Amino acid sequence: MAKAKSPVPEGQHTLSPHLTVKGAPQAIEFYKKAFGATEIHRSPDPSGLIMHASLKVGDSMFFLNDEMPMPGGGKSPTSIGGTAVTINLYVPDADKTFKQAISAGARETMDQKAGDQQDGDQAVSRYLGARLGPEVVDRLVDPLLGGVYAGRSDQLSFEATMPALAAATRDGQPVTAAAARLLDSAPAPPGGGPPAPVFMSLPGGLASLVPAVSAASAADVRTGAMVRAIERSARGWRLTAGSAHDPWFAEADAVVLALPAAPAGRLLAGLPGAAAAAAGLAEVTTASMAIVTLAFPDTAFPVTPAGSGYLVPAVDGRAVKAVTFSTVKWPHLRAAAPGLQIIRCSVGRIGEETLLHRDDADLAELARAELAEATGVRGRPAAARGSAPEAPRLADSTCPRLIVTSAKIARASSNA
């Protein structure tokens, strides 16, 4: 039996880009110099405009033509003032190709001011986007960083957030090769045993560590006591706490500041020798967010949740940026709450503080609706609760009390 003839012409793929440009002859020469394109064919009209041209880069064909002054003719990026199209090009050495394109006349369009940092550091999106493409940044890198920092990759330092990868690429090694080398260098489990778990916690959650340390140390723990000022004293330090109308004071040998950057900077302001630290803390931008924890019966899910959860790219425009399947991530919760799936939803990113002004019930419902869209979970949760990120983050996903109590959804604010 004769083999069916493929509808795809030889040497082409199922999908081929077709570009409309102003100055097609010049564009053809640019693609040759910048990316090593091979010209296959061109069809000019009597005036010299290119009606159709075929070029090939690597194993892929693309077409282009000049913008034509006729009804229904396509518009070039020059005429529309921009473009909605991005074409990804895979090359052995992205840095070399980038420099080659610049030499051929290309312009670097990414915002230098947003990308450049002190001492040559760059924003994550600028460094990795130039090497791996914007889709990798939007769909992989940005969600990972957003889950940790609630920030965006165009505002986060590559050196600060990925120090190991930054160090491994300083010798000019491609990012993918450097990442592979880092993974290969990870220590093997001792004795050839199973790998160590990725996540670890205490059976009662990290919140149980606080009372345990307090009891073991015999320390005088005071909560609900806002410290408003710190100053030097003959003994060491003098702390002013309480309200302005009813202050109280405490003497201490040493002070450890464990609080957000802005209030820490305010406490250090005016202390001798602390001006640089206070100024540095004042420059730190923080984000507000909330955590909504939901509990559903196992039967509410069409497919039992697997893995530790999922991340949501910011480009998808969702309120929930990360979801943790807590019962899967922490197996001891299954024994504490049989028949239930405990799900933690992280809501809000930097610049989305207005989202957290919504009514608590609305915010919990928003998290439920987006979870249902992603997982197909049906019905109402058996219980819902919120937790402030200043509290130990694992406590809200490991404490069985979350499935039987209800509480106001707390917000973490940069000026808390």
Sequence and secondary structure as in RCSB ss.txt:
>XXXX:A:sequence
MAKAKSPVPEGQHTLSPHLTVKGAPQAIEFYKKAFGATEIHRSPDPSGLIMHASLKVGDSMFFLNDEMPMPGGGK
SPTSIGGTAVTINLYVPDADKTFKQAISAGARETMDQKAGDQQDGDQAVSRYLGARLGPEVVDRLVDPLLGGVYA
GRSDQLSFEATMPALAAATRDGQPVTAAAARLLDSAPAPPGGGPPAPVFMSLPGGLASLVPAVSAASAADVRTGA
MVRAIERSARGWRLTAGSAHDPWFAEADAVVLALPAAPAGRLLAGLPGAAAAAAGLAEVTTASMAIVTLAFPDTA
FPVTPAGSGYLVPAVDGRAVKAVTFSTVKWPHLRAAAPGLQIIRCSVGRIGEETLLHRDDADLAELARAELAEAT
GVRGRPAAARGSAPEAPRLADSTCPRLIVTSAKIARASSNA
>XXXX:A:secstr
      SS TT  S   EEEESSHHHHHHHHHHHH  EEEEEEE TTS EEEEEEEETTEEEEEEE  SSTT   
 HHHHTS S       S HHHHHHHHHHTT    S HHHHB GGG BBHHHHHHHHH HHHIIIIIHHHHHHHHS
  TTSSBHHHH HHHHHHTTTS  HHHHHHHHHHTS   GGG     S    TT GGGHHHHHHHHHT     S 
 EEEEEE SSSEEEEEE SSSEEEEEES     S HHHHHHHHTTSTT HHHHHHHHT     BEEEEEEEEGGG
 SS   SSEEE  GGGT SEEEEEEHHHHSTHHHHHSTTEEEEEEEE  TT GGGGGS HHHHHHHHHHHHHHHH
   S  SEEEEE TTS TTHHHH GGGGT       B TT 
